[in-house]
Amino acid sequence: MTASAIMSVVVFAVAYVLIATERIHKTTAALGGAAIVLAAGVVGSADSFFSHDTGIDWNVIFLLLGMMIIVGVLRQTGVFEFTAIWAVKRAKGSPLRVMILLTLITAIASAFLDNVTTVLLIAPVTLLVCERLDINPVPFLIAEVLASNIGGAATLIGDPPNIIIGSRAGLAFNDFLVHLAPLVIVELIVFTLVLPWLFRGSFTVDPDRAADVMSLNEREAIRDPKLLIKCGLVLTGVFAGFVGHALFHVDPSVVALLGAGVLVLISGVPQRDYLSAVEWDTLLFFAGLFVMIGALVKTGVIEDLSRLAVDATGGDALVATMLILVVSALLSGVIDNIPYVATMSPLVAELVGGMNDHANTLWWALAAGADFGGNLTAVGASANVVMLGIAKRAETPISFWEFTRKGAVVSAITIAVAAPYLWLRYFVLG
């Protein structure tokens, strides 16, 4: 291992420990680590700002920025209050039923938008529900982001790693729907069953508070119907752009920015209102994290780890499938599933090319491992980081370990369900 590789590993490990222990703010740790690898010359400006392989993923940054601005405008309409009251009334005031309802909405929406966008839309609703019922929102926010990572695995556009895999393997929207959606349905059933146990003690509510919410008329929460119509039209266009981005050849990040620009122009909402919704800390954290991971990619650390995993298969398709599934879950949970999949997909393509039977199964193992592994830690997926940022701004912070204690359990369960699914569907039933 070269000196540059050793430095990139040490810097990432130290920053990760600081983030996990919360000794300093996660954004400070990420930007500090990025500054060190840049100052030491491990990566340069071309690597960090302009390289597709080792640089900041601007598609992720600008997708988040665009959707945060749209959510900031949408918030002015009162639609989040409307949805919060509607959800509580449908659940008859039961916190457990509210959690199940919101997690299922999150999972389904994540399949057809993307999990980051869904989290940005559902989190304000959740905070309002919990405020109305006077209950702790943290378990609900964690449950939703876990559900978003599960639901996002169902389609090509649901989770960013799937887009990378689809591009590399030539897989279409329907391919993901046919092969992974059945697994996701099973995973969501299991996830719903474990929710009462996973978040036990979080479902006590004052009956008077629940009765107060049940007596509200959700329609009265809409403050600006005309603005809501404008937001609805823009969001419809944005969602259509997300679903048809491969057909239109327009990246989701561009779609989000265009939608944000149009909505700002036609809404008349003051700048301070929509910019206040932007999670600047989260965007800067991602930038620093991408630079540090870019250093690991450039120095060959991630490729070496991935190649060791691939070489250990011995040419056996079943062994390769299970190894890719498990290793992808573990590494995606530690270094973020987007750069992991970007690095691993060429190696999987090489392995697929050398197999005659069950070759495409490796792609489904990679997708399932990366998507479900994103739940392993608080930095395993973009949606996790976004949700933690929202929680902090709402003054209900979620610690790294508070999230990871729940996420690791869900990640282990989903991988345990995915393994027999892959074996039965592709190796037993054929």
PEURHU-V972664 format. One line per field, one symbol per residue. ss: DSSP state (A for helix, B for strand, O for the rest). phi: phi as a letter, one per 20 degrees, with the letter a starting at -180 (. if undefined). burial: 1 if it has 24 or more other ideal C-beta (glycine too) atoms within 12 Angstrom, else 0. A space follows every 10 residues. Layout:
BEGIN
ss->???
phi->???
burial->???
END
This chain:
BEGIN
ss->OOAAAAAAAA AAAAAAAAAA AOOOOAAAAA AAAAAAAAAO OOOOAAAAAA OOOOOOOAAA AAAAAAAAAA AAAAAAAOAA AAAAAAAAAA OOOOAAAAAA AAAAAAAAAA AAOOAAAAAA AAAAAAAAAA AAAOOOOAAA AAAAAAAAAA AAAAOOOOOA AAAAAAAAAO OOAAAAAAAA AAAAAAAAAA AAAAAAAAOO OOOOOOAAAA AAAAOOOAAA AOOOAAAAAA AAAAAAAAAA AAAOAAAAOO OAAAAAAAAA AAAAAAAOOO AAAAAOOOOA AAAAAAAAAA AAAAAAAAOO AAAAAAAAAA AOOOOOAAAA AAAAAAAAAA AAAAAOAAAA AAAAAAAAAA AAAOOOOOOO AAAAAAAAAA AAAOOOOOOO OAAAAAAAAA AAAOOOOOOA AAAAAAAAAA AAAAAAAAAA AAAAAAAAOO
phi->.fffffffff ffffffffff elfcffffff fffffffffe nfcdfffedc efedefefff gfffffffff ffffffenff fgfffgffff elmegfffff ffffgfffff fddbffgfff eegfffffgf ffelcffggf ffgfffffff ffffcfefbg gffffgffem eegfffffed gfffffffff gffegfffdg nddecfgfff ffffefdfff ffebgfffff fffffgffff fffdfffemc fgffgfffff fffffeemfg gffeffefef gfffffgfff fffgffffen fffffffgff fffmneffff ffffgfffff fffednffff fgefffffgf fffededmff ffffffffff ffffefcfdf bgffffffff fffemcfdfg ffffgfffff ffffffffff fffffdddem
burial->0001101111 1100110111 0100111011 1111011100 0110001100 1011111111 1111111111 1111111111 1111111110 1011111111 1111111111 1111111111 1111111111 1110111111 1111111111 1111111111 1111111110 1010011011 1111011101 1101100110 0110100001 0011010100 1100001101 1001101110 1110110000 1110111111 0111001010 0001001110 1111111111 1111111111 1110110011 0010001111 1111111111 1111111111 1111111110 1100100101 1111111111 1111111111 1111111111 1111011101 0111111111 1111111111 1110110000
END
